[in-house]
Amino acid sequence: MKQACEYLNIKSVNTLKNRFIATGLKVTVIGSVKRIDIRDIDIFVEEHKI
């Protein structure tokens, strides 16, 4: 999650969760570990361009 924030240039994990994940950014959950694939971030950003 922290690395995803760095890649997206956002400072808060809460922003990542409440804005990006809440609006459709895919998260992979394995046990208690949450991962976000960099390709999913790129796709998400492309889909939300104005």
Backbone hydrogen bonds in HBPLUS format (Angstrom, degrees):
<---DONOR---> <-ACCEPTOR-->    atom                        ^
c    i                          cat <-CA-CA->   ^        H-A-AA   ^      H-
h    n   atom  resd res      DA  || num        DHA   H-A  angle D-A-AA Bond
n    s   type  num  typ     dist DA aas  dist angle  dist       angle   num
A0005-CYS N   A0001-MET O   3.01 MM   4  6.32 153.0  2.09 147.7 154.4     1
A0006-GLU N   A0002-LYS O   3.03 MM   4  6.36 155.5  2.09 146.6 153.3     2
A0007-TYR N   A0003-GLN O   2.92 MM   4  6.14 159.5  1.96 147.7 153.1     3
A0008-LEU N   A0004-ALA O   2.93 MM   4  6.11 153.8  2.00 147.6 154.5     4
A0009-ASN N   A0005-CYS O   2.87 MM   4  5.83 110.3  2.36 135.4 152.5     5
A0010-ILE N   A0005-CYS O   2.92 MM   5  5.08 167.4  1.93 145.4 148.7     6
A0009-ASN N   A0006-GLU O   3.13 MM   3  4.88 148.0  2.23  94.9 104.7     7
A0016-LEU N   A0012-SER O   3.24 MM   4  6.62 155.9  2.30 140.9 147.1     8
A0017-LYS N   A0013-VAL O   2.86 MM   4  6.17 160.1  1.90 152.1 157.0     9
A0018-ASN N   A0014-ASN O   2.73 MM   4  5.78 173.5  1.73 156.5 158.6    10
A0019-ARG N   A0015-THR O   2.93 MM   4  5.50 151.9  2.01 139.7 145.6    11
A0021-ILE N   A0016-LEU O   2.91 MM   5  6.25 166.6  1.93 166.2 170.7    12
A0022-ALA N   A0017-LYS O   3.13 MM   5  6.21 132.0  2.37 141.2 153.8    13
A0023-THR N   A0020-PHE O   3.25 MM   3  5.33 136.5  2.45  95.5 107.0    14
A0025-LEU N   A0020-PHE O   2.99 MM   5  5.53 164.0  2.02 139.6 137.7    15
A0024-GLY N   A0021-ILE O   3.14 MM   3  5.21 166.2  2.16 107.7 109.7    16
A0028-THR N   A0035-ARG O   2.74 MM   7  5.06 169.7  1.75 162.3 162.5    17
A0035-ARG N   A0028-THR O   2.76 MM   7  5.06 160.6  1.79 152.6 159.2    18
A0030-ILE N   A0033-VAL O   2.85 MM   3  5.24 162.3  1.88 157.0 161.5    19
A0033-VAL N   A0030-ILE O   2.99 MM   3  5.24 161.1  2.03 129.6 129.2    20
A0040-ASP N   A0037-ASP O   2.96 MM   3  5.20 122.3  2.30 102.6 117.2    21
A0041-ILE N   A0037-ASP O   3.10 MM   4  6.54 147.8  2.21 148.4 158.0    22
A0042-ASP N   A0038-ILE O   3.00 MM   4  6.30 163.1  2.03 149.7 153.3    23
A0043-ILE N   A0039-ARG O   2.96 MM   4  6.18 160.2  2.00 148.2 153.5    24
A0044-PHE N   A0040-ASP O   2.91 MM   4  5.99 162.8  1.94 144.6 149.9    25
A0045-VAL N   A0041-ILE O   2.91 MM   4  6.13 163.5  1.93 156.6 160.4    26
A0046-GLU N   A0042-ASP O   3.00 MM   4  6.17 162.3  2.03 147.6 152.6    27
A0047-GLU N   A0043-ILE O   2.93 MM   4  6.14 157.9  1.98 153.5 159.4    28
A0048-HIS N   A0044-PHE O   3.19 MM   4  6.37 127.4  2.48 138.7 151.4    29
A0048-HIS N   A0045-VAL O   3.15 MM   3  5.22 140.5  2.31  98.9 110.2    30
A0049-LYS N   A0046-GLU O   3.42 MM   3  5.52 167.0  2.44 109.3 108.9    31
